[in-house]
């Protein structure tokens, strides 16, 4: 008899209990150590869940003691909803960079001063006149610290090496002035500083861990139309050289980006920065090239400390051994590098290095004669 009231009250209390559970359920994030991922769809679940909240898949038992420190999820386990959340978070750390340059042009007069001068053939030829001109540019950048540090390209921060007035615009329309901390034209990287801490910084990823075919996303301000996101796959990770920068080892992604994307981040599914967008080949699809994060991180740290990146000068042009240089110099080995050109009166030239010498490393060059003798 005592059980009857329980059965009658059950249906009435059920909606209330469900509502209370929904209202008092604790929130969790991707960084919560108690997050439980579905092995089928990759959706996040609470540690106490026995079934996936998205597709109902039974979840394996969660044992906190077996949690591996430093565990990294496989990119294929991220659900579309999770990827959307990551990209939304990352895009809030990407800024539009407004650049204004002021240039004074000087040119000689090539016309008559007035009718009287024309009548008496008194031309003002050779007199120098000046004219001021303003130019506007736009690019992209991303925040890397709470102190308002922003990474972008050197050709964005200093177009053609000229001083410029810089302004950053956030995704919500706010504008802040920025100043140039340092620029490295050789690698085409620059560090800006803005007096705002309202933007969340992004974290550097490891470009050395990239794999061909891995999905990546490019975020930037293409054609100055606003922050945009493009998805693509990695096409080349072996340090592509296109001959644009003095120091380059580009990552090649087929994610579409164009003018205005320069300086924006190339990120993975976790939102970590794997590269800095730099070069796109006009008229060609899927030809986007980014500076790898390993190089960018090193250069930016040096710019933060010294304001510039000083490099040593050897005077030696080295390239990998291939069929062309084997024929050119008559090499008998197919690996390593070869000194293709040595500048006269350079440190390499004074050290006795000559074109045609093979190098196992930059600091260990062995002549053909020595190599043959060692064999």
C-alpha positions, 0 to 999 in steps of 0.5 A: 500500500505504501508503494502506490503513492510513489507510482502515482507521483512518479510521472508528475515529479519526473519533469521537475527532476529533469529540469532541476538536473538540467539547471544544476548540471555542472559546466565543463570545458575541453580543458576539464580533466574529467571530460569523457569523449565518445569513441564514435563521434568524439563528442564531449561528455561528463565523467559520470555519463554512461552513454554519449549525450549526442548519439547514445553510444555506450561509453567505456568506464572512466578511470581518473587514475589511468589518465595519461599526463600530456594526452593529446586527442587525435584530430579525427575525434573532434566533432564539427561542433567542437571545431566551430567553437575552436574557430570562433575562439581563435577568430576573436584573437585575430585582428585587422591591421590598418596601415597608413604611410606618408611619403614625400616625393621629389621630382624636377620641374619640366615645364615653363614657369609662366608666359613671360618665362616661356617667351624669353625661354626661361624654363624652370628645368631642374628645379626640385619640387616636393609633393606629399602623399598618403597610402593605405594598406590592410593586413592581418595579425594575431595576439600572442600575449596578454600584454597586447603583443601582435604577430604579423608580416614585416611587409604589412607593418613596414610596406616597402620598408617605410615607417607607418601609422598602425591601427588594429581592429578587433572582430567586434569593431573596436580600434586601438593604436599599435606601435612596431616593436621590431621587424625582420625583413629577411623572414618577413616577420614583425612584432607589434604592441598595442595598449590593450589586454582585452584580447585572448592570446593564441598559443604556438603549436609545433610545425615540426609535428605536421603531417601531409594531409592534416587539416588546417585553417587559415584565418585573416582579413582577405581583401579587407572585407573582414575576418574570414576562415578557410579550411584546407589540408597540408600539401607540403611540410618539407620547407618549400622555397619560393625565392621571396624571402631571404630566409624561408622554409614555407609550409604549403597549404591548399586553404584559400587565402589572398591579399589581406590574409598576410600576417594571419595564423594557420591553426590546427583543430585545437586552435594552436598556431602552426604558421603565419600566412605570408605568400599567395601566388596570384591566379593559382588555386591552393597555393598558400605559403606560411612561415612555420611556427618553429621559425616564427616563434624564434624570430618573435622572441628575438624581436621582443628582446632586441627589436631586431634579428641579427644573423651571421654572414658566411658568404656561402650559397648552399643547396641540396645535392641533386642531379643538376649539381652532380653534373655541374661539379662532377660529384660522386655522392647523392646526399648532403649539400654542396657549396654552389657559390662562394662570395669573394672576400667573404668569411667563407672565401677567406676560409678556403671554401670553394664552389663544388665542395660538399657539406654534410653540415653547414660547419663541416664541408669536405672537399671532393679530394678529401672525400675520395681519399677517405673512401 
